[in-house]
Amino acid sequence: MPEVIAILEDDSRRPAAMRECVAKLLPSMEVVFFDEARAMIQWLCDNLGRVAALSLDHDLPSPVVDGKSVDYGTGREVADYLTSVLPTCPVIVHSSNQNAAEGMFYALKSAGWPCYRVYPFDGEQWIPGAWADQLRSLSRDGWIEGGKR
């Protein structure tokens, strides 16, 4: 049975709020965070069957390591990977990059993934609001088990 919510997120302030929402709404779920597209894709290759839901940001950091910029990729890379495999769980696209988020959303939808859009706003206020509401809906509609309805 799927037991993990996997989240691609680069903003260091958001994981705590997301983890708190999942703990309240889906207490039996483990939460796994990634801030690098390729690391998430590699993990998904081995663990997609364990995933109850995905939540994807688009814009990721490009930190400087040893004087060189390191490209962490984008959420679109994860979305493109997902379009190459059979749909297994719902995906929430939660990027504030409107054009990129729409591209991810429609690519996933076209590939048959149940896909939903949440619009970040006002710091982290959208997480216990719109994002948590989407998790509640997914639980209520039977996509995710182990939640409080």
C-alpha positions as a printed NumPy array, in Angstrom:
array([[  0.   ,   0.   ,   0.   ],
       [  1.353,   3.493,  -0.817],
       [  2.825,   5.099,   2.272],
       [  4.809,   8.157,   1.164],
       [  4.077,  11.717,   0.111],
       [  7.046,  12.831,  -2.038],
       [  7.581,  16.581,  -2.406],
       [  9.891,  18.591,  -4.647],
       [ 10.43 ,  21.925,  -2.898],
       [ 13.305,  24.392,  -2.829],
       [ 12.086,  26.936,  -0.267],
       [ 13.574,  25.965,   3.103],
       [ 10.621,  27.537,   4.949],
       [  7.972,  25.32 ,   3.356],
       [  8.887,  21.744,   4.383],
       [  8.068,  22.28 ,   8.064],
       [  4.603,  23.608,   7.212],
       [  4.019,  20.813,   4.697],
       [  5.217,  18.153,   7.124],
       [  2.873,  19.551,   9.797],
       [ -0.119,  19.416,   7.419],
       [  0.614,  15.839,   6.411],
       [  1.043,  14.813,  10.073],
       [ -2.392,  16.278,  10.92 ],
       [ -4.26 ,  15.071,   7.833],
       [ -2.469,  11.831,   6.944],
       [ -0.772,  10.643,  10.13 ],
       [  0.255,   7.272,   8.707],
       [  2.131,   8.85 ,   5.78 ],
       [  5.875,   9.336,   5.585],
       [  6.995,  12.576,   3.912],
       [ 10.087,  12.706,   1.712],
       [ 11.476,  16.027,   0.426],
       [ 13.774,  16.765,  -2.49 ],
       [ 15.274,  20.055,  -3.649],
       [ 16.979,  18.573,  -6.707],
       [ 15.07 ,  17.174,  -9.71 ],
       [ 17.55 ,  14.432, -10.627],
       [ 17.692,  13.146,  -7.043],
       [ 13.904,  12.9  ,  -6.958],
       [ 13.765,  11.122, -10.31 ],
       [ 16.4  ,   8.627,  -9.176],
       [ 14.448,   7.987,  -5.97 ],
       [ 11.173,   7.621,  -7.895],
       [ 12.735,   4.977, -10.158],
       [ 13.003,   2.724,  -7.113],
       [ 10.098,   3.951,  -4.968],
       [  7.19 ,   5.129,  -7.142],
       [  5.074,   2.175,  -6.027],
       [  5.304,   3.418,  -2.42 ],
       [  4.111,   6.931,  -3.292],
       [  0.543,   7.913,  -2.388],
       [  0.884,  11.445,  -3.81 ],
       [  3.454,  13.809,  -5.271],
       [  3.717,  17.565,  -4.924],
       [  5.985,  19.378,  -7.357],
       [  7.469,  22.857,  -7.373],
       [  9.089,  24.079, -10.595],
       [ 11.897,  26.543,  -9.875],
       [ 14.784,  25.01 ,  -7.953],
       [ 18.003,  26.53 ,  -6.603],
       [ 21.327,  26.8  ,  -8.366],
       [ 23.726,  26.942,  -5.421],
       [ 27.382,  27.804,  -5.802],
       [ 29.643,  24.933,  -4.721],
       [ 33.419,  25.358,  -4.86 ],
       [ 32.949,  28.517,  -6.907],
       [ 30.753,  26.819,  -9.507],
       [ 26.999,  27.062,  -9.962],
       [ 25.268,  23.701,  -9.547],
       [ 22.04 ,  23.224, -11.513],
       [ 19.371,  21.434,  -9.444],
       [ 17.07 ,  21.236, -12.464],
       [ 13.353,  22.009, -12.474],
       [ 10.088,  20.384, -11.585],
       [  9.444,  20.014, -15.311],
       [ 12.207,  17.39 , -15.429],
       [ 10.327,  15.366, -12.818],
       [  7.048,  15.886, -14.686],
       [  8.695,  14.735, -17.922],
       [  9.994,  11.614, -16.186],
       [  6.506,  10.899, -14.845],
       [  5.014,  11.184, -18.336],
       [  7.306,   8.318, -19.362],
       [  5.862,   5.877, -16.801],
       [  2.363,   4.651, -16.005],
       [  0.343,   6.935, -13.709],
       [  0.194,   5.596, -10.168],
       [ -0.864,   8.456,  -7.891],
       [ -2.135,  12.041,  -7.878],
       [  0.248,  14.936,  -8.476],
       [ -0.125,  18.443,  -7.039],
       [  1.729,  21.134,  -8.964],
       [  2.438,  23.924,  -6.478],
       [  4.725,  26.364,  -8.296],
       [  4.27 ,  30.128,  -8.429],
       [  5.896,  30.112, -11.885],
       [  2.59 ,  30.293, -13.757],
       [  3.787,  29.364, -17.25 ],
       [  6.047,  26.531, -16.111],
       [  3.399,  25.167, -13.74 ],
       [  0.792,  25.108, -16.493],
       [  3.224,  23.237, -18.748],
       [  3.873,  20.656, -16.04 ],
       [  0.165,  20.335, -15.276],
       [ -0.898,  19.775, -18.883],
       [  1.983,  17.391, -19.647],
       [  0.998,  15.252, -16.656],
       [ -2.734,  15.447, -17.458],
       [ -2.08 ,  14.444, -21.084],
       [ -0.118,  11.422, -19.858],
       [ -3.054,  10.316, -17.684],
       [ -1.792,  11.423, -14.278],
       [ -4.475,  12.727, -11.911],
       [ -3.145,  16.26 , -11.584],
       [ -4.149,  19.247,  -9.463],
       [ -2.941,  22.842,  -9.271],
       [ -2.308,  24.832,  -6.094],
       [ -1.179,  28.467,  -6.267],
       [  1.37 ,  29.561,  -3.638],
       [  0.714,  32.96 ,  -2.072],
       [  1.499,  34.994,   0.998],
       [  4.612,  33.194,   2.23 ],
       [  3.602,  29.793,   3.577],
       [ -0.053,  30.695,   4.257],
       [ -1.242,  28.671,   1.266],
       [  0.15 ,  25.44 ,   2.723],
       [ -2.333,  24.921,   5.609],
       [ -4.982,  26.426,   3.328],
       [ -5.134,  25.486,  -0.361],
       [ -2.445,  22.774,  -0.279],
       [ -3.916,  21.036,   2.785],
       [ -7.399,  21.35 ,   1.244],
       [ -6.139,  19.488,  -1.825],
       [ -4.699,  16.715,   0.373],
       [ -8.06 ,  16.524,   2.199],
       [ -9.858,  16.187,  -1.135],
       [ -7.5  ,  13.455,  -2.282],
       [ -8.086,  11.562,   0.959],
       [-11.859,  12.085,   0.854],
       [-11.997,  10.929,  -2.781],
       [-10.045,   7.754,  -1.977],
       [ -6.742,   8.646,  -3.659],
       [ -4.83 ,   8.643,  -0.384],
       [ -5.577,   6.306,   2.522],
       [ -4.659,   6.824,   6.131],
       [ -6.095,  10.277,   6.508],
       [ -8.495,  12.055,   8.765],
       [-11.541,  12.911,   6.742]])
